[in-house]
Amino acid sequence: ALHLHQHLKSKMKYKNKRVLFEGAQGIMLDLDSGTYPYVTSSTTTAYSASCADVTLTDDDTIMGVVKAYTSRVGEGEFPTELFDEEADKLRKLGNEFGATTGRNRRVGWIDLAQLRYAIKKSKINSIVMTKADVLNGYDKVKVCVGYEIDGVEQKMPFISNDFKKAKPIYKEFDGWNDVFEVNFLKYMTFIEKELDTEISYVSYGPKTEEIMEKRDFIMNIK
């Protein structure tokens, strides 16, 4: 009885407390849901929190961190990948080099088909968009809205193997010189609408303070 009482007291300490779980690496590198065999050695979806004996519910906030473009480390399927001078430009602007090795990261346009897949796998209900400023100065930017797979247009692959055959379908947008211009707002709003998921925060620079809640961000649009 004493043991049970102590156990209940211990459990009560955590009642009504907030706990933050932060995951590493993208869902396409997930051991089970990613582009196997080009994956990492662990689970990268939000449900890897279950390894800490935590059960996620519909009331939990599951935030997906998404760059304004796409990057990938190592081999594996990357439908929107850029090459040659286009890739070199974006890689340099985004400082997309390995933190330890200095190796070039692969880069490409934002991929909504892949993001829909990620949202479904992790039940993401909020998005943080980072590196929005990296696309400053582009005349045109592209958004992958879906794929052509075996001659059929799809909004989202149903299994990770589909990424091997995927041909991106693009929508082009006018670029912007500064994220606080209306063209970036159109870009961001289109992504929200297509994903049916709100972008809650926007990061627009490398400094810790260069991030805003979307409502504040919109109020600063020129």
Protein Blocks (a to p, Z undefined) as FASTA:
>chain_A
ZZmmmmmmmmmmmgoiacddddehjfklgfklmccfbbcfbdfbfklmmmnopacdfkbc
cdddddfbdcdehedddfkbcehjlmmmmmmmnopacfklopacddddddfklmmmmmmm
nopabdcdehklmmgoiabdcddfbdceehiacfbdfbfklmmmpccddddddddfbfkb
fklmmmmmmmmmmnopacfbdcfbfbfklccdfklmmmmpZZ
